[in-house]
Amino acid sequence: MSTKSARSSLPSQTVINAVWILLCAAVCLQILLKLVHVSMFFDGGIVASVARNLSEGRGTIWAPHFSETLFPTFVGHPPLIFWLLAIGFSLFGDTIVVEKAFSLITFVLSAVLLFKIWMRVNIDDIVVQKAFPLALVMTLIAGRVNWGFANGIIDNLLAVFSLTAVLLVVVAYDRPSPMFSTKRLAPVILTGVAICFSLMTKGPIGLFPLAAPIISWLVFRRPTFLVMVLDTLIILAVILLFFATLYAFEASRDAMDRFIIAQRASSLTGADSQFDKSVHVLRSILAVNGYSLTILALSVLARWRFGLGRSIGLYRDPRVKRAAFLILIGISASLPIMLSPRIANFYFNTSLFFYSAGFAILISPTIMEALSRLRDEWTKIFSMAALAILVASVVIVIANMGRPGTDAQTIEQAMVIERTVCAGQSTCKASISACENAWQDWALHTYMQRFYKISIAKQADVDADYIVAETSCGDLPGYRQMQTNIKPYTLMKRQS
């Protein structure tokens, strides 16, 4: 395709600027709006609590600590995210701004890394390059990506290291090079390091970028087969060397052994057969990509009905290959989830960066040509509307700063409990327990620990001064009900 025909399919710079403005508005409404609330999904709250405790000397880097009664030694995930977040608490103190800012930083880094991958994969395709905002918007609306960054989950950091690893592979194979070229070997070695960080963030699921050299060879026939095998072995060697070094030290070895044992125990308790789990994963992959697949179908319809994108059809095969590369990376990130003892939609968040970018490559020619057909008056209206939407989005975010959010009731419960059991105490180490149903309220555990450093024990195990009671308690002789409103629970105090 000639440069002239490519440029004729490009919108004006005014339209492109408006698209970037709409992207900023989408970030405000999809991420910042919830991120500025106090509420945070309990996974993110547990991560923040563990990191805060680590920064204050409770727990160690290889034996992190959540509370005295729940996860006294936290073994659910590798510790890298706790180390990084603990640095923030050490520098800025115990403030909720730390975990909120950390989550925002992981989003910004992920977006920048996706941009770098997008520009390099589409290096000779200016039409698609200019459509990057579409790739990021499709990522934000896919699955639970926006929810994940608004709630500080571990997968956010996994996305940063995984995107880094894939970017390094793309850089290594940008152009042909000798088998032992330093320009290729350096990013390949760094790919192994980035995968090590992924593994230290969320365990075996972080291994998937190892497939990137193989996928590159399958799709582009670049590099050669022997170079691909060599690079894969180099990456594996870096990973094995890293973990061999960790196993040489007792503290890190014990931490990894605890993690492996915990994962085995979780897998043994899983009720689904491998076949049922495989079907569930495949259904989930389709579900989390539902919006992207719908947009793809609509773009195909627009191409057929209105001829949009046909003028750049000579680029069809290269674009399909680039899209296939990214989508196959997404598949390689999704399939290991079958090894997880349980499956949640947000487990696919990292893979959705690659799925969405792949689908966006196929969709962007149609969208870009449609935008290029805007007349001058519509261009002005589009630009002004985009700016108005951004201003409104910023105002909405500012108006929501500091509001409780979705967990307002639980946050209020935690505050009332703390004020009652710690009344008049400068340093409160209250003994609190909860009956079975209340004890399984993980959000209550999280807010009590995160904001007040109070642990909650099982009522059947600990004879505490205060009990968070509900219908599963039965009789509680020797306790009286406090006049506090923590519905649907009641707060009971031991009688003097």
N, C-alpha and C positions, 0 to 999 in steps of 0.2 A: 504493500500500500504506500502511496506517495505521501510525503510530508504535507503536501497541500490538502489532500483528502482527509488526512488525520486531523489537521487543524480545523477543517470545515465541520468536523464532528464534535469539536470542543465548544463548550459554552464560553461566553465572554468572561473576562476576569471578574467582573462585577457579580456575575452569577456564581462563579466558583467561590468568591469571598462570602457570599450569602450562604452557600452550602456549609462552609466552615463555621459560620456564625450559628447556623441551625445545629451543627454538631455540638458546639459549646452549650447551647440551650438544652440539648438532649442530655448532656452530662449533668447539668444542673438538676434537671427534673428526674433523671433516672438514678443518679448516685448521690449528689450533694444533698438533695432534699431530705433523704432518710439518714444520711451520714451525720447531719448536724443535730439530729435528735439524740436524746440520752440513751434510748433503747438500742440494744445490740443483741443479735441472736446469741443464744447461750454458748455456742462454740467459740464465737469471738470474745465473749465475756470471760470464758475460762482461759483462753489464751492470754488475755490482758491480765487477769488475776495472777496466773502463774508467773508471767514476766515481771509483774510488779513485786511479787513475793521474792523472786530471784534477785531483783535489784536491791531489795532490803535485807538480803542475807538469809531468807527462809527458803530452804532447798538449796541444791547445788546445780551446777551447769549440767551434770549428768544424772542428777536425781531431782528434777524440778518438783515443786510442791504447790498443790492447789489449796487444800484445807486440811485441818486435823482429822476430819471424819470422812471426807470424800476425796479420793485421789491424793493421799498424803505423799505418795511418790507417783507422779504422773507418767504413765507409760503408753498412753494412747497414740502418741505421735513422736517422731524424732524431735530433738530439742532446738534446732536451728532458729526457728521463728521466735522462741522464747529468749534466746540470746540476743537477737537483734532488737527486739522490742524492749528488753531489759535495759539496753543502752539508752534508749529514749527516756525511760523512767529515771535512770541514774542522772541524766543530764537535766531533765525538766521537772522532776518530782512526780508525785502521785496525782496526776490529773488526767481526766478522760480525754483531753485533747491529744495525748500521746498516742493512744490506740487509734483514735479517729484520723489523726494526721498520717500515721503509719499506713492505714488502709488506703488513704488517698494517694500516698506516694507510690504504693504498689500499683494502683490503677494508672497513674501517670507513666510509670516506667513500662508497664505492659503496653500501653497505647503507643509509646515511642518505639518500643521494640517491634510491635506489629507494623508500624509505619516503615521502619527500616527493612523488615522482611518484604513488605508490599512493594517498596520502591526497587529493591534489588531483584525480586522475582519478575517484576514487570519492567525491567530496566530499559527495554527498547520499545515500550508501548506507552506513549505519552497520554493517550486517551484514558487508559486504565489507571495510570499513575495519578492523574488528577482526580480520580474518583475515590481516593482513600477514605474520605469521610463516610462514604456509603459502607465500606467494610467495617468501620468502627461502630457505626450506628446499628448495623445488623448484628454485630457482636453484643452490643448493649441490650438489644431486645430479645436475644436468644436465651432460652432456658432461664437460669437464675443468675446470670453474670452480673447484672446491675445490683441485684439483691446481695450477692456475695461481697462486692466491694463496699456496699453500704453497711455490711455487718462484720467486717474484719475477719473473715474465715481464713483458714490456713491455705486453702486453694489459691488465694490471691498471690501469696508469695511463690507458690508452686508455678503459677503462670509466669512470673517474672523470670525464674531460672530456666523454665522449659522454653520460653520464647527466645531467651538468650542462646540456649544450646542450638535451637533450630537456625537462628540467625547466623551463628558461627559456621554451621554446615553450609548454608547458602553462600556465605562469604568465601569459604574454602573452595567452592566449586563454581565461583563466578566465571572463571576462565580456565582453559586447560593449563596444566602445569606438570613438570616432571614428577615422577613418583616420589622422590625425596626432596621436593621443593619446600623450603622453609615457609614460604608464603601460604602453602596449603597445610603443612604439618602444624604450624603454630595455632591456627584456629581449630584444627581437629583436636589437638591436646586440650585446648581451652574448652572445647565441647565436653570432653570428659569431666573437666572440673565443674562445669555448670551442671552436668547431670548428677555429680556427687552432691552438690548443693540441693538439687531437687530431691534426691533420696534422703538427705538429712532434714528435709522439710516435711515430706509426707510418705516416706517409705517407697516400696517397690513401684508404685504407680508412676513415680518420677523417672523411671527408666526409659520411658517410651521414645525420647529423642534419639536413642541409639538406633532406631529404625530409619532415621532421616537419610543417612548415606545410602542405604539399601533402596529406599523409595526414590531418591534422586536418580540412582542408576536405572531403576525400573522404568521411570517416566521419561527422563531426558537422555538416558544412556550417557550420563555424565556424573562421575568420572568413569574411567574404564573399570571393568570388573575387578581386576587385580588391585587397583588403587582403592576401590570401595571395600574390598576384603581387608586390605592393609589398614585402612582408616578405622574400620569397625573394630579390628583387633587392638589398635592403639587406644581407642576410647575405652574398650573393655579393660585394657591393661592399667589405664589411669584409675578407673573405678576400683579395680581389685587392689591396686597399690594403696589407694586412699583407705579402704576398709581394712586392709592388712595392718596399716599403721594404727588405726583406731583399736584394733584387736590386740595390739601390743601393749596397751595400757589397761590396767585393771578397771578403772572407773568407767571408761568408754565401753570396754568389753561387756561389763555387767549391764550397762544401759541398753546396749544392743540386744543382749540376751533377753532382758526383760521385755523389750519391745516385740521380739520374735515370739516369745512365749504368749504374750498377750494377744497377738494376732492369730496364733494357732488356736487359742482358747475361743476367740470370737468366731473363727471359722467353724470350729466344731459345734458351736451352738446354733449355727445357721440352719434354718428349717428347709430352705429351698434346695431342690436338686440342681445339679449343674445345668441340666437342660432347661429347667424352669428359669434359672437365673440368666442363662444366655438369651432366652426369648425376652425376658424382662429388660435386659440391657439393650437389645435391638429395638424394642418398642420405645424405650427411653430416648435412644439416639434420634429416632424419628420425631418424638414429641418435642425434645428441646430444640430441634431444628425446624419446628413447624412454621414459624414466621418466615424464615429464610426460604424454605421450600415453596411457601405460598407466593412470596415475592418473585421467586424464580419462575413459577408457573405463569404469573401475571406478565412478567417481562417477555416470556415466550409468546404469549397471546398478543402482546403489543407489537412484537416483532412481526408476527404473522399478519395481524390486522392492519397495522399502520406503517409497516415497513421500517420501523425504528431499528437502527443498528445494522441494517443490511449493507449500508455503504462501506462498512469496515469488515465485511465478511472474510476478506483475504487473511485476516488475523485469527480465524476461527481455530485452526489446529494448534498454534502456539498457545492460545488462551486456554483451550481445553486441557492441554498438558499442564500449564501452570496451575489451573484450578484443581486438576487431579492430584498434583503434588501436595497441595495444601489440604485437600479433603482426605487423602490417604494418611497424612500426618495426624489429622483429627481422629481418624479411625484407629490409628495405632495408639492414641491417647485414651480412647474410649474402651477398647476391648479389655485392657488389664483390670478394669473396674469389676469384671466378672469374678476376680479373685477376692474382692472385698467381701467381708461377712455380711454387710448390708449395703443397699444401694439407695442413694438419694440423688435427686436431679442436679443438685449443685456439685456433685462429684464430676460432672461433665464440663464444668466451667472452663477449665484450661483447654480442653479439646475444642470448645466452641470458638475460640479465637481463630483456629485454623479452618474449621468448617465454614465459618462466616466469611472469612477472607476468600476461600475458594469459591463459594457461591457468588460473592460480590464480583469476582473477576468475570463470571458469566453474565451477570446482570448489568454491570456498569456501562457497556457500550450502548445498550438501549436507553438507560437513564441519561447518559451524557448527551446522546443525540437528541433526546426529547428536550433537555434543557437548552441545547444549542438552538432550538427552533423558537425560543421565546423572543418575541418582538421587544423593541426598546421600551415601550410603555409597561409591558408585563415584567420586564427585567427590573425596572424601577420599583414596581409594586412588590415583586418577590423580595428584592433587597430590603425594602423598608419593613415588610412584614417579618422577615427574618430578624432584623434588629429589634423590632418591637417584642417579638417572642423571647429573645434573649434578655431584654430588660425586664420583662415580666417574670421570667424564670429566676433571675437574680433576686428580684424583690421577694418572690415566694420563698426562696432559700433563706434569705436574711430574716424574714418574718417567722420562720420555723426554727431558728437557732435556739438551742437549749430546751426545746419542748420535750416532754417525756417520750412521746411516740407510741408505738404499738404496745409496749410493755408498761404502760402508765400504771395499770393496776398493781402489777408485781413490784414496781419501783416504789409505789406508795406503801404497799405491805411491808417491804423491807425497811423503809424509813420509820414507820410506826413501830415495828418490832424493836428496832435499834433504840428509838427514843424511850421505849418502855423498859427494856431490860438493861439499858445502860444509863438510865437517868441519874444525872449528877456525878457520873464517873468520867474522869479525864482520860483514863486508859481502861477501856472496857474489854474484859475477857469473860463474857457471859457464857454460862453453860446452857445451851439450847438444844432441844431435840424436837423431832416431828414424828407424827404417826405415819404409817406406811404410805398412804396416798400423797400426803403433803411432802414427805421426804423425797418422793419421786418428781417433785416440781423442780426441774433442773434450773429453770430461770431464777427461782427464789434462792437456790444455792448460790447461783452466780452473782446476783446483786448483793446478797448478804456478805459474800466474801470480797467482791470487787470494791464496794463502797465502804464497808464497815469492818472487814477482816473477821467476820463472825462465821464460825463453822456450825453446821447443823448435823446432829447425830440422829440415828434411828432411835425412836422412843423405846423400842424393845431391847436395845443394847445399852442405853445410857439413862441413868436416873438423874435427869437434869432439873434445874430450878424452874425453867420455863419450857413449855411444850406448845408447839404449833399443832393444834388439834383439828380433827375433822371426823367424818362419820366412821372411819375405819378404826378409831381409837378405842371404842368401847368405854367401860367405866375407868375413870381416873381418880381413885380415892386419894385424898390428901392434897388435891389441887382445886383451885377456885378460878373461875373465869374472870379475866381482866376486861375492863370496860374500854376495849379498843376495837376499832373497825378494820379487820383484815379479811373481810369476806372473800371467798367462801370458807375461810378458816376462822378459828377462834384461838386466842392466846391464853394459855392456862399457866398459873403461877403456883408453886408449891406453898402450901399454907405453913405459916411459922409454928 
